Amino acid sequence: MKNLKAIVICIFLINFGSLHAQKQELGKVTIPELEEKTHPTDPSAEAAFLFKKGEVRYEYSQSDGFVMKTEVMVKIKIYTKDGYLWANQTVPYYIMGSMKENLAFSDVCTYNLVDGKIVKSKMKSEGAFDEKVNKYWSRKKITLPNVKEGSIIEYSYVVTSPNIGKLMDWDFQYSIPVNYSEFKTFVPEYFIYNANQKGFIFPKTTVAKVDREVSYRYREDVTTSGSVVNSASNEKLSYIETQTTYFASNLPAMKDEVYVNNIDNYKSSISHELSIVRYPNVPLKTYSTDWETVAKKIYENEDFGSELNYRNYFETDITALTKGLTSREDVVSAVFDYVKKTMRWNGFYDYYCHDGVKQAYKSKTGNVAEINLMLTAMLRFAGVSANPLLVSTRSNGIALFPNRTAFNYVIVAVEIEDGLILLDATEKYALPNILPVRDLNWFGRLIREGGSSAEVDLMPKLLSKRVHNIAYGITESGTIEGKIRKQLTDYEALDFRISKLNLTKESYLEDLENKHNALEISDYVRENDQEISKPVIESYNFKDNGDVEIINGKMYISPMLYLVGRENPLNLKRGNSQ
């Protein structure tokens, strides 16, 4: 009897394991999965990754040597209409020169439960398209068809790349739960990578060594009796492949929170950077690097350092602009304001120029690098010690480890006796040392002309202020009437100018009244909205009928009226993670 029980248990475990494996294959969708209304551990989830799996393999060809092939397979459950956004997916890929990549989607389909039966909808050709971002990058976009509440969507894609210097970054956590995530690498012994993990949940890891062999045809020219003869032979290359698997299950959603500039900095993920290449009978080549080396290589690129040497396109304009200016502060202010007023940012981030500074100056439009490298060159021409400063924006995450992809942006640093003046001419309301908030992300890397570099703290040194002066009285009926004067300095003023000056006065006041419990505003006056070196000042009269409670003949009031915070912004519930 005991043996029978053991057999039954073994059969159950085998079947359970088979079922579990089936769920991690594309095309294996079950009715219970489609019937599921909410996520088992997170009922508020709009969607969830049922699984996400990735593999990185190296294929050898006679012409190209080792080429990296990355395959990704994804299965997502949609619970609510808010989850529909997961039916739109975008994958970038490199398109420049010899490092050009190929990207292809496949198995793109949606599953729905209709009258108790599973109905599969495949994506048609109009659901996918390519979009060129710049001369370096393109991206493929797909939109899955027939998505509804309860749908399951699946897709896979393969990226083939000759660039073995960096593997795809793998995220284990997202803003929705992840039931299972797995990332496998199959790396020949010739390549050694540094693996860098971040986040608070570390995946489990297994490592195995496997013998591999590839065949190729060797050709060489041999001189015989004074003539050159082409000799060819079939050869085999034997090597050891390191197979590493990273996997994690039941990962909780990581959602945006106030006071966190980029939640991705705290999500569980892993990245790989090439450290060493060691081919047989060839000297070992080391790629492990430091920030000094990274900065130097970026500066030496023709789309960076060379662009700083061009000056004939602006010499006449800058000479006339700075004529008669004697102080460094006046020169910096004049040139900075000139670039902000003359150039329009096209919205593209990069520390490399796309079309070049000369073309950008001619068209009055450029990316981040073209505008700020142009500003650097103009300041140098005007006699100011200015250098580019590499930045990783908040959306790009923190630059934790030395590599060129850690940065995605460049600003300008003017070196003075007691520190630096930081400038970003992509934002017309920015001031010296008052940068767009996207730039304020821990540390940047200053690159000087001689090739040296230095770490620079990007965070503001002074507090920005929002000062309210308010005087009011209360009538017997509980109506509050008064006058308010508000003053905004530095980043508070920058934020106001960016977010509010594009609104009409009428729409702004309507929004202000609705935001503050149907406040009635009159005699509104605004000062210095375009004089960006001065604080923004607002003043107005107001009538407030919603901030006094009268109970049993007593008035209850918060002295700060509608200015007081009414909700705790830190309201996310914490759960246990596995």
Residue, then its C-alpha position, 0 to 999 in steps of 0.5 A: m500500500k505504501n508503495l502504491k501511495a509512493i507511485v501515485i505521488c510520483i505520478f502526481l509530481i511528474n504530471f505537475g512538473s509537466l503542467h508547470a513546464q507547459k505553462q512556460e511555453l508559447g502556445k500552451v494556454t489553458i481555460p483556467e488561465l483565461e478564466e482567472k479574473t484577478h491575480p492570486t497574490d495581487p488582486s489590484a494588478e492590471a496585468a501580470f507576466l505569466f512568464k518571461k524567458g530569455e536566452v543568449r547564445y553564440e553562433y559561429s560563422q566562417s565570415d563573422g566569427f561569433v555572433m550573439k543571438t538573443e531570444v525572448m519569449v513572453k506570456i502576459k495575462i490581462y486583467t483590466k482595461d488599464g492592462y491593455l497598454w501591455a499589448n503595445q510593445t517596443v524593442p530597440y535595436y542598433i542599426m549603425g555600421s558593422m555593429k548593425e543588429n537584426l530584430a524579428f518578432s514571431d508568435v505574436c498572438t492573443y488568446n480569448l475565451v469565447d463560449g467556453k472555447i479558446v480562440k487564438s488571434k494572430m497579429k496581422s502585418e499592420g500590427a507591426f512597424d519600424e520606427k527610426v529613432n536616429k542614425y544609431w537606433s531604430r525600434k520595432k513596435i507591435t500591437l497585439p490584436n483583439v485584446k480584452e479583459g481576461s486575454i492572454i497575449e504572447y510574443s517572442y523576438v530574436v535579436t542577432s548582433p555582432n556586438i558581443g560587448k554587452l548582453m541584453d539587460w534583463d529585468f526580473q521585476y516590473s510594475i505588474p507581478v511576474n509569476y516566473s522570470e528566467f534568463k539563460t546565457f550560453v557563453p563560450e570560454y573565450f568571453i568573460y563577462n562581469a555580471n552586475q545585479k541590482g534590486f532587493i530580490f536576487p534570482k537563484t543561479t545555476v551554472a554548468k560547463v558543457d563541451r562544444e564543437v563547431s566546424y569551419r573551413y580554413r583557407e590560406d595562400v601557400t607558395t609552392s615552386g614560386s606560385v601561390v596556391n590556395s589551400a583549404s581544409n576542414e577544421k573543428l573548434s572545440y571549446i567549453e561553454t558556460q551555461t548560466t541560468y538566472f531564475a525567480s518566481n512570484l515577484p511582486a509589482m514595483k510601482d512608482e512612488v512619490y519622492v523616488n526619482n526612478i523606481d527602476n533603480y530598485k527593481s531586480s535586474i541583471s546586466h553583463e559587460l564584457s571583461i576579457v577576450r581570450y582566444p587560443n594563441v592570441p594575446l589576452k585582451t582586457y575590456s574591464t575598464d574604469w570611468e576614466t577610460v570610458a570618458k576618454k573613449i567617448y571624448e575620442n569619438e568623432d561624434f563627440g570630441s571632434e564636434l567640439n573643434y568646429r567653430n567657423y559656423f558660429e565665430t562671427d555671431i559669438t564675436a559680435l555677441t560678446k564684444g564689450l563684455t569683460s566679466r566671465e559671468d556676463v560672457v557665460s550668461a550672454v552665450f547661454d541665453y543666445v543658445k537657448k533662444t536660438m536653438r530648439w531641442n528635438g526631444f532626443y537624448d544622446y551624448y553623441c551628435h546625430d547630424g552634427v553641430k554645424q547642421a544643427y546650427k543651420s537648422k536651429t534644431g538639434n539633439v541634446a549633444e548638438i545643443n550642449l556641445m555647441l554651447t561648450a565650443m562657443l564658451r571655449f571660443a569666448g575664453v571660458s573654461a568649459n567642458p562637457l559633463l556626461v549625465s545619466t538622466r533619471s529615466n535612464g537610471i543610476a550610472l553604477f558601473p563603468n560602461r559607455t551605456a551608463f550615460n545617455y545625456v550631456i550638459v556643460a560645466v564651466e570651471i570656476e575658482d570655487g566649483l562648477i557652473l552647470l548649464d543645459a541649453t535644451e530648456k529655455y527656462a533653465l538657469p546656471n546651476i538650475l538644470p532641468v529635473r531630468d538631469l538631477n540624477w546622482f553623479g555625472r562625469l566631467i571630461r576635460e580636453g586633455g582626456s582627464s575626467a572627474e565625478v561631479d555631484l549633480m544634486p542641488k546645493l541650495l533649497s528651492k522655496r515656495v513661500h506663502n504669505i496669507a491674510y484672511g478673515i472668517t465670517e459668522s457663516g464660516t466663509i473665509e475671505g483673504k489675500i495670498r501672495k506666493q513666491l517661487t524660487d529656483y527649481e520651484a520657479l522652473d517647474f512652474r514655468i515649464s508646467k504652467l506658462n503654456l496654459t491660458k490665464e483662464s484655464y490656469l485659474e479654473d484648475l487652481e480653483n478646482k484643485h482647492n475645493a472650489l475656491e473663488i479667485s479674483d484680482y489675480v496678478r503674476e510677476n516675473d514669469q518671463e524674467i527667469s532670473k527672478p522668483v515667480i510671484e503670484s498674488y490674488n484675493f480668494k473666497d473659501n467656503g469649504d475649509v471651515e466646519i461649524i459643529n454645535g456653534k464652534m468653528y473648526i479650521s486648519p490655519m493653513l486652509y487649503l494649503v495643507g496636505r490632506e492625504n499621506p502620499l506614502n500610501l502603497k501597501r507592502g506585501n511579503s515577497q518571495 
